Amino acid sequence: MTDEFSNQNLSNQVDAEALTRVMDERFADDSTQSFRVVSSRELGPLSAQFRKIQKRPDVSWQVTYRLIRKLGSGGQGVVYLADRVGAHDVSFRLALKIFSPDPYESREQYDLEMARLARVGMKLARIQQDHLLDIHNVMTSSGIEMLMMEWVEGFDLSHLMMPSLFNRLKDTVPPQTWEYINDVIATREGNGIRFKPGVAISILRDCLSGVAALHEHGIVHADLKPSNIMVKLTGDSKIIDFGSAFALNDLPSRPTWTPRYAAPELLLGSPHSISSDLASLGYILLEMLTGMAPFQNVKSMNELVQAKLEMPERLEDHLPIDLKKNDSLIRLIRGLIDADPASRFSSATAADLEEIGAAGFHRHLVKANLSSEYEHDLKTWLSALGALDI
């Protein structure tokens, strides 16, 4: 019985293999024709439309963006959290920036600047670097420019440095988590929130990586500041808001920047450059390390310029006591904010990887057994913040 069963099973296997081979040959010889017969009989016009689309040079359809809530607003316009509505009632969440024409003197000026922003937006879309916000598309609706961007779930640096938000954690997280956050990640400093050096440098390194990619493609961000740096719930950081960005071969009609975070040469009338982006990151680093926004007490533009010119030689006066004598940290900051642009780091990559750069400072922390898993630490902090009803 065993032999008979085996022979029968073998025979069935051979028959199945032969049948499969025949069907494959028929499919290869006449698959298109077979499908066309079925389609023409049962699907008719839909099948014809499918073939028609393939012969066109382009396709188009109407897209609807459902506005969920306002994420922020400023001199350039307003940003909404939105859902891009697709077929079958599915949607994709993103950020939608709507550019206001109000800052411009004429419709022509608005249109020219929006065309430039569209060009730089599409250059940004092709970069696809982990620490830069992804740009999806640029569209115009009734003459108003709109930019479709990645929506990042997390907190921008300006919110992370708000004492009110930080203080709310104490009553919502376990005591050991609160102690860990204060000892390793960030702590209250006067009227602000001071980041621990390793965490601050970790965020800086993410930003340097993103800025390096921008610069390699001939693009200057031109408005780096805490509110334009997003720390994701995953613990890594992204540079956002490219409304002031421009390509070095496609200059804006009117440069824009935030004076507190702008390099001194900009305030004196020089154009934006790769070096001016580095200075802005240096001022942001100082704010993370001290818990205080830079140049708070200046009362005029002249005072602000003078304070920026003097800052590199007076760093010890501004840093917390435990950082005043940290030579590697001071050299890093000076390399970013030196009053002379030519004396700053030559590039964002150099600011990260040179011996006196950010990576070098992290190596010093490792040797001193003061390093930690910075991305994990930030994730711990932001997860706790994300649990708050904000």
N, C-alpha and C positions, 0 to 999 in steps of 0.2 A: 504493500500500500504506500509505503514511503517513497519508493522509486516511481510508482505511477503518479503520485501527487507532484513530485519534483519535476517529472517530465512534462506534466500538464502545465505547471506553473511556468516552466521555461518556455513552452510553446506560446502561452499567453503573453509573456514578456516580449518574445520575438515579434508576435503579431502587433503588439502595441507600438514597439519601436518602428516597425515597418509603416504602420499607419501614420505615426507622427512624422516620419520622413516624407511620406507622400503629401501630407497636409502642408508641411513647410515648403515643399517644392511648388505646390499650387499657389500658396500665399505669396511666395517670392515672384512667381510668374505673373500673377494676375490680381495682386492684393488691391491695387488702386481701382481696377475695374470692378472688383467685387464690392468695395465700399461705395463706389459711385452708384451701383445698381440699387443697393439698399437705401442710400441717401436720397436718390431721385424719387424712389417710390414712397418713402415714409417722411422725409424731412423737406423735400422740395425746395421752397424759396429760401429756407435757412441755409441749406447746403450751398445754394447759388450765392448767397451773400458772403459765406465763408470764402468761396473761391474769388469773389469780387474784391474782398479786402486785401487778399494776397497780391493782387495786381496793382494796387494803389501805391503811390509814392509816400503817402502819409495816412494817418488815421486821426480822428478827433472825436471828442465827446464832451458833454457838459459835466463840470465837476462842481460839487457843492461842498462848502466848508461850514460846518455848524459851530458857531462861536459858543464856547463853554463858559469861560470867565476871563476877565482881564488879568494878565500877569504883570503888567507894568506899563508905564508911559513916560515920555520924556520929550525933549525938544524936537526929535525927529518924527515922533508918532506914537503909536500904541501897539502893544503886543498882546495877543489873545492866545489862550489855550483853545485849540479847535480840533474838531473831528473832520477828517476828509471822508466824505460819505462815498461808499462804493456800491457795487452791485450786490443784490441779495441781502440788503440792509446790513452790510458789514461796514466798519469804519476804521480809520487809522488815526491815532492821536498825534498831533504835532503842534508847533508854535507858529503863529501867523502874525507877522509884523506888517502893519499898515502905515505907510509913510505919509505924513501930513504935508500939504503944499504951503501951509501958512508961513514957514520961515523963509520962503523964496519971494523974490520981488515980482516975478512974472511966471506965467504958465510955461513959457519957453525955457526959463532957467530951471524950473522944476523938472521938466521933461528931459533936459540935457543931463541933469544930475542923476535922475532916476535911470537913464540909459547907462551912465557910467557905473552906478551901483549894480545894475543887472549884469554888466560885463564882469565886474569883480566878483559878484556872487557866483557866477558860473565857473570862474577860475577856482574859487574856494570849493565848489562842489566836486571838482576833480581831484582835490588833494586827498581827501578821505584819511585824515590822520586822527589817531585815537583821542588826542587831547584838544581837538578843534570841533566845534559844533558842526554837524552835518547840515549842508544846505541842500534842499530838495528842488526848489524851483522858484522862479520869479515870474509873476503874472501882473497884468494890468486889468482893473475892473473900473469901467466908467472914467478912465483917465487916472485913477489912483493906483499907485504902485504897491504891490504886496509881495512879501518875501516869505516862502514856506520853509520852515526849519525844523530840525530835530527838537523834540521836547525832552528836556533832561529832568529827571526826577531827583531832586536834591535841594541844596541850599546854596545861594551865592555867598561869597565871603563876607559881604557887608552884613548879611543876616546872621552868619555864624559868630560875628564879633559883637552882636547885640547882647548886653548884660541881661536884659529882661528875659530873652529867650533862654540864655544859659542858666539863669537862676531857677527857671521853672523845672529844670531837670532834677534838682535836688529832692523835690517832693514826689517824683514819679519813678525814679530808678532805685534799685536796691543799693544799700549803703556801700557795698564793695564796688559796684559799678561807678558810683559817684566818686569814690576815692580814686579809682583807677583813672577816670577822666581827668581829675584834677592833678594827679601826680604825673601822668604820662602824656596827656593830649593837650589840654588847655586849662587855664585857671583865670579867676577874676584878678584884674590888675587895675586898681583905681576905678575909673569910670568905664573901663573897657574890658575886653577879653584878650588875654595874652596866650598865644600858641607856644607850646614847647618847641625848642629849636629844631629838633628832628622832624616834627610834624610840619612846621612852617617850611623847612627846606624841601620836604617831600612834595608839598603843593607847588613850591617854586619850580622844582624839577619837571613836574608835569607841564607847567606853563612854558618853561624854556623849550621843552620838546615840541609843543604846539607852535610856539613862536618861530622856532627854527624851521619848521615846515613852511610856515607862511613866508618867511624871508627867502628860503630857497626857491620859492615860486615868484619872487619879486613883489610880494605884498607886505605892506606895513599895516598893523592893526590900528594904531594912532589914537586909541582911547582905552588903554589898559587901566583898570581900576578894580577894586574889590567886587563891585556889583556886576562886573563883566567876567568874573571867574566863578564857575559853578563847581561845587563839590558834590559828586553824585552819591547816592545811597550806597553804592558799591565801594566808595572810598577813594576813587580816582577823580581827577579834576579835568574840566574842560573850559577852554576860552570861548566866550559867547559874544554876541552883539557885534556884528561887523559893519554897523551903520556908518562908522567913520573910516573904515578900512579903504585902502586904495592901492592900485598897482603903481609901481614906481615909474612906469611908462604911460600912465593914464591918470594924471593928477586931478584932484577934486577942484571944483570951482571955488570953494571956500573951505579951508581946513577947519576941523573941529577937534577939540580936546577938552579935558577937565583940568583946570589949572593946578589943582593940588597934586595931581599925579603926572603932570606934564614935565618933560625935561626942561631945564632952565633955558636952553638955546631956543626952544619954541616960544617961550614968553618974550624973548628978545628979538623975535622976528625970523628966525631961521626955519627952514622947512622940516617936516617930519623925516625921520630916517630910521634905519634899522637900529641905530644906537639910541634913539629917543625911546623906542619900545623897551629897551633894556633898562633905561633909567626909571620908567614907570613901574617895571617889575621890582626894581630895587626899593622904591618908596612903598610898594605893597608889602614887600618882605619886612621892612621896618615896622609897618603897622601891625603885622602879625606878631612880631617879636616883642613889641612894646605895649600893645593893647591900646594905642592912641593913634588917631589919624594924624598924619604928618602935617606940620605947619599950621596947627590949630590957632595959634595966637597972632598970626600976621594980620595986619589991618589994611594993607594995600598991595597992589601988584608989584611995586618996587620992593617992598619988604619981602614979598614971597620970592622974588628973583634972588635977592641977597641971601635969604635963608637957604635956598637951594644951592647957591654957589659955595656957601660956607659949610653946609652939612657934612660933606665927606671928611673934613678935618676935625669935625666936632662930634663924631659918632659916639665917643665915650660919654658925652654929656646927655645923650638921648637913650642909650641902652640901659636895661635893668642891671643892677649891681652884679649879678652872676654872669653877665655877658660882656661887661666892660673890658675885661682883659682877655677875651677870646680872640686871639690874633687871626685865626683862620676865618672866623665869621666876619670880622671887621674888614679883612682884605676882600672877601667875597662881596660885601655890601658896597665897598668903595669901587670895586671893579664894575659894578652896575650903575652907580649914581655919580661917578666922578664928574666934576664941573666941566671938564674938557672932554667932549665926546670921543676924541681920538685916544684918550687914556682909559676908556672903558674896555670891557671885553670886546674882542673883535667880532664876535657873533654870539648868538644864543647857545650854539653848540659848545663854543669855548667857555661860556659862562657856566655850563653844566660840567664839562669834562676836564677842563684844565686843572692842574694841581691845586690852585687856589679857588677853584670853582665849587659848585654845589655838591658834586659827587665827592670831591676831596673832603669837604666838611663832613659828609656822611661817613666817610672812611675813618675820620678822626673819632666820631662817635662810636663806631664799631670797636676800634682799638681801645677806647676808654670804657667799653662795656656799657655804653649809654644808649645804644640803638634799640629800636623795637620794630615790630612789623607795622609800619606806618599806615599802609593802606587798610590793614585790619583795624588799627586803632581808630582811624577816621570812620570806618564802617560802623564800629561800635558806637561812636558818638552820634553819627547821623541816624542810625537805627533808633537810638533813644529819642532823638529829636523828632523823627518821623512818627513816633507813637503819640506825640503830643497833638492836641486838637488845635492846630494853628490856622 
